[in-house]
């Protein structure tokens, strides 16, 4: 059955606004030096966690693990001193171990795994911001036409935003992805705040041209693509368990296969079937996103 041609919001705006509900988490930072601010028991707990962390495991492989073994020795000596009721000696050994591992981690060469993670986050933010800006412009134009105010919703200076994006791109070229991500996070917050302010207490009515089966198919295709792009964002921000992450990725693969079958039907000219299949692919993704608490 043909749906009404007037919808309450464009799919582009809806999907990009969903992104704004997923807070952009900060890039991972170096561990905080707590060597002079906690009890020896807590300090040993922090030191144990650091030894077991990803950075600690990298340190085990660095310089044949010499520094890692040194820290382990200091950790064991501190525990022994504490067990022998020598808290002052245990405290000094724990502090030495903590200072040693902090310096060693800071001096480690760049982590290719962390660089890859930050690069992926940078690319994801770039794409999300571009879509948010386009969606904000479309919604502003529509609201301006409806309410007779062409300046409605201008909550930021686009020139400044573009300049920050360009600066982030320069950082990315130098492989300084942490700086680039921090700048894009600033832009992301600015643009989403503008959209939320503009949309507050308003209903946007957009004319969608689905007057032919072909146009309706492409509408569903764009809708599918909007939801598909939420999967990596949801994984990055919500940080689900390994099992849930695998289920999400598997659902994404299944939805992609379903979308490919729909495209084949569209190429054959069987648009009614292609539309139904594309809607099913979108529903597959929506159901998978509910696993991490993204409800739409």
DAVENVEN-V351845 format. One record per residue. N is the residue number from 1. RES is the residue in one letter. SS is DSSP state (hx for helix, st for strand, lp for the rest). OMEGA is omega as a letter, one per 40 degrees, with the letter a starting at -180 (NA if undefined). BURIAL is b if it has 24 or more other C-alpha atoms within 12 Angstrom, else e. Layout:
BEGIN
n=<N:N>
res=<RES:RES>
ss=<SS:SS>
omega=<OMEGA:OMEGA>
burial=<BURIAL:BURIAL>
END
This chain:
BEGIN
n=<1:2:3:4:5:6:7:8:9:10:11:12:13:14:15:16:17:18:19:20:21:22:23:24:25:26:27:28:29:30:31:32:33:34:35:36:37:38:39:40:41:42:43:44:45:46:47:48:49:50:51:52:53:54:55:56:57:58:59:60:61:62:63:64:65:66:67:68:69:70:71:72:73:74:75:76:77:78:79:80:81:82:83:84:85:86:87:88:89:90:91:92:93:94:95:96:97:98:99:100:101:102:103:104:105:106:107:108:109:110:111:112:113:114:115:116:117:118:119:120:121:122:123:124:125:126:127:128:129:130:131:132:133:134:135:136:137:138:139:140:141:142:143:144:145:146:147:148:149:150:151:152:153:154:155:156:157:158:159:160:161:162:163:164:165:166:167:168:169:170:171:172:173:174:175:176:177:178:179:180:181:182:183:184:185:186:187:188:189:190:191:192:193:194:195:196:197:198:199:200:201:202:203:204:205:206:207:208:209:210:211:212:213:214:215:216:217:218:219:220:221:222:223:224:225:226:227:228:229:230:231:232:233:234:235:236:237:238:239:240:241:242:243:244:245:246:247:248:249:250:251:252:253:254:255:256:257:258:259:260:261:262:263:264:265:266:267:268:269:270:271:272:273:274:275:276:277:278:279:280:281:282:283:284:285:286:287:288:289:290:291:292:293:294:295:296>
res=<X:X:X:X:X:X:X:X:X:X:X:X:X:X:X:X:X:X:X:X:X:X:X:X:X:X:X:X:X:X:X:X:X:X:X:X:X:X:X:X:X:X:X:X:X:X:X:X:X:X:X:X:X:X:X:X:X:X:X:X:X:X:X:X:X:X:X:X:X:X:X:X:X:X:X:X:X:X:X:X:X:X:X:X:X:X:X:X:X:X:X:X:X:X:X:X:X:X:X:X:X:X:X:X:X:X:X:X:X:X:X:X:X:X:X:X:X:X:X:X:X:X:X:X:X:X:X:X:X:X:X:X:X:X:X:X:X:X:X:X:X:X:X:X:X:X:X:X:X:X:X:X:X:X:X:X:X:X:X:X:X:X:X:X:X:X:X:X:X:X:X:X:X:X:X:X:X:X:X:X:X:X:X:X:X:X:X:X:X:X:X:X:X:X:X:X:X:X:X:X:X:X:X:X:X:X:X:X:X:X:X:X:X:X:X:X:X:X:X:X:X:X:X:X:X:X:X:X:X:X:X:X:X:X:X:X:X:X:X:X:X:X:X:X:X:X:X:X:X:X:X:X:X:X:X:X:X:X:X:X:X:X:X:X:X:X:X:X:X:X:X:X:X:X:X:X:X:X:X:X:X:X:X:X:X:X:X:X:X:X:X:X:X:X:X:X>
ss=<lp:lp:lp:lp:lp:st:st:lp:lp:lp:hx:hx:hx:hx:hx:hx:hx:hx:hx:hx:lp:lp:lp:lp:lp:lp:lp:lp:lp:lp:lp:lp:lp:lp:lp:lp:lp:lp:lp:hx:hx:hx:hx:hx:hx:hx:hx:hx:hx:hx:hx:hx:lp:hx:hx:hx:hx:hx:hx:hx:hx:hx:hx:hx:hx:hx:hx:hx:hx:hx:hx:hx:hx:hx:hx:hx:hx:hx:hx:hx:hx:hx:hx:lp:lp:lp:hx:hx:hx:hx:hx:hx:hx:hx:hx:hx:hx:hx:hx:hx:hx:hx:hx:hx:hx:hx:lp:lp:lp:lp:lp:hx:hx:hx:hx:hx:hx:hx:hx:hx:hx:hx:hx:hx:hx:hx:hx:hx:hx:hx:hx:hx:hx:hx:hx:hx:hx:hx:hx:hx:hx:hx:hx:hx:hx:hx:hx:lp:lp:lp:lp:lp:lp:lp:lp:lp:lp:hx:hx:hx:hx:hx:hx:hx:hx:hx:hx:hx:hx:hx:hx:hx:hx:lp:lp:lp:hx:hx:hx:hx:hx:hx:hx:hx:hx:hx:hx:hx:hx:hx:hx:hx:hx:hx:hx:hx:hx:hx:hx:lp:lp:lp:lp:lp:lp:st:st:lp:lp:lp:lp:lp:hx:hx:hx:hx:hx:hx:hx:hx:hx:hx:hx:hx:hx:hx:hx:hx:lp:hx:hx:hx:hx:hx:hx:hx:hx:hx:lp:lp:lp:hx:hx:hx:hx:hx:hx:hx:hx:hx:hx:hx:hx:hx:hx:hx:hx:hx:hx:hx:hx:hx:hx:hx:hx:hx:hx:lp:lp:lp:hx:hx:hx:hx:hx:hx:hx:hx:hx:hx:hx:hx:hx:hx:hx:hx:hx:hx:hx:hx:hx:hx:lp:lp:lp:lp>
omega=<a:i:i:a:i:i:a:i:i:i:i:a:a:a:i:i:i:i:a:i:i:a:i:i:a:i:a:a:i:a:a:i:a:a:a:a:a:i:a:i:i:a:i:i:i:a:i:i:a:i:a:a:i:i:i:i:i:i:i:a:a:a:i:i:a:a:i:i:i:a:i:i:i:i:a:i:i:i:i:i:i:i:i:i:i:a:a:i:i:a:a:i:i:i:i:i:a:i:a:a:i:i:a:a:i:a:i:i:a:i:a:i:i:i:i:i:a:i:i:i:i:a:i:i:i:a:a:a:i:a:i:a:i:a:i:i:i:a:i:i:a:i:i:i:a:a:i:a:a:a:a:i:i:a:i:i:a:i:i:i:i:i:i:i:i:i:i:i:i:i:a:i:i:a:i:a:i:i:a:a:i:i:i:i:i:i:a:a:a:a:i:i:i:a:a:i:a:a:a:i:i:i:a:i:a:i:i:a:i:a:i:i:i:a:i:i:a:i:i:i:i:i:i:a:i:i:a:a:i:a:i:i:i:i:a:a:a:i:a:i:a:a:i:i:i:i:i:a:i:i:i:i:i:i:i:i:i:i:i:i:i:i:i:i:i:i:i:i:a:a:i:i:i:i:a:a:i:i:i:i:i:i:i:i:a:i:i:i:i:i:a:i:i:a:a:NA>
burial=<e:e:e:e:e:e:e:e:b:b:b:b:b:b:b:b:b:b:b:b:b:b:e:b:b:e:b:e:e:e:b:e:b:b:b:e:e:e:e:b:b:e:b:b:e:b:b:b:e:b:b:e:e:e:b:b:e:b:b:b:e:e:e:e:e:e:b:b:e:b:b:b:b:b:b:e:b:b:b:e:e:e:e:e:e:e:e:e:e:b:b:b:b:b:b:b:b:b:b:b:b:b:e:b:b:e:e:e:e:e:e:e:e:e:b:e:e:b:b:b:b:b:b:b:b:b:e:b:b:b:b:b:b:e:b:b:b:b:b:b:b:b:b:e:e:e:e:e:e:e:e:b:b:b:b:b:e:e:e:e:b:b:e:b:b:e:e:b:b:e:e:b:e:e:b:e:b:b:b:b:b:b:b:b:b:b:b:b:b:b:b:b:b:b:b:b:e:b:b:e:e:e:e:b:b:b:e:e:e:e:e:e:e:b:e:b:b:b:b:b:b:b:b:b:b:b:b:b:b:b:b:b:b:b:b:b:b:b:e:b:e:e:e:e:b:e:b:b:b:e:b:b:e:e:b:b:e:b:b:e:b:b:b:e:e:b:e:e:e:e:b:b:b:b:b:b:b:b:b:b:b:b:b:b:b:b:b:b:b:e:b:b:e:b:e:e>
END
